[in-house]
Amino acid sequence: MTTEQMAAEMKRRLNRPDEDDLFEFPLDYQSYLSQAHRHFYKQTAQHRPTFLYASTTVASTDGGNTFLLTDDHYGEILLFRDPGPPNGRPFVPSLPEGAGNFWQEGRNIRMLTPYTGTLYVRWIPATIVDLDQDNDSLLPSYFDDAIIEWACFLAGQKPGFLGNPEVYKANAMREWSGEPSDPSNMGLLGIIMRQSAHQAWEGISDDPGPWWRGIGS
C-alpha cells in the first residue's frame, strides 16, 4: 500500500468519523504510521538485515586514517576497498591493537593502516524518512497490516480514544510472531527468516560441493 492507502485503512480500523476532533487526517495518521514503520524496521534489522542493506561511499579527510559515517546504523557494517563489492576486497574489523584493518568508535571508522581510496559501505542506516504523501514504507508489502495495527495501537493510547488499544497491539504482534495456537503460522518473522534457500552457504567461499563430502577425506 501507499502511505495514503495505509492512512485510509488505519482510519477505517479505528472506526473514526469524517468529522473528527481527535485525529487530523491524514497528518496524525501519517505520524503514527511513521512510528510503527520505524518499529518494524528495527525489528527486521535485527533478524533479516539483508532486506534493509543500503550502500554508500565515504572519503577520508585526514589522509586515510579516519572515515566519518554519515549516520548511526543498526547491526553489522561491511566495508570494502575500491571498486566496492563484489570485486573490492573487504576490510576486517579488529581491536585497536589487533591484526585486522579497522575498529569503530561511534560514527568514526579508525584504520590501523591508512587507506587513501574510497571506502564502500554496506549498512542499515538508523535514520529513515517519515511516511507521507511522498514516502512509502521501505518494508515488503506483507508488512502493511502489522504496521497499520501497530499504528492503531499507538493512536489508541491518545486520551479521548474510547476503544481498547491492546486489541490492536495483539493484532500487530500476531502479524509479527504468528498465531500461538497454530504452530504452522509463524508470522512475518517466520517469512523473513526463510527467504533464502542458500543462507547456510552465504559464509562459505569456493566450496564446490556439499559440506559433508569432506568428512573422512
Buried (B, 14 or more C-beta within 10 A) or exposed (E): BEBBEBBBBBBEBBEBEEEEEBBEBBEBBBBBBBBBBBBBBBBBBEEBBEBBBEEEEBEBEEEBBBBEBEEEBBBEBBBBBBEBBEEBEEBEBBEEEEEEBBBBEEEEBBBBEEBEBBBBBBBBBBEBEBBBEEBBBBBEEEBBBBBBBBBBBBBBEEEEBEBEBEBBBEBBBBBBBBEEEEEEEBBBBBBBEEEEEEEEEEEEEEEEEEEEEEEEE
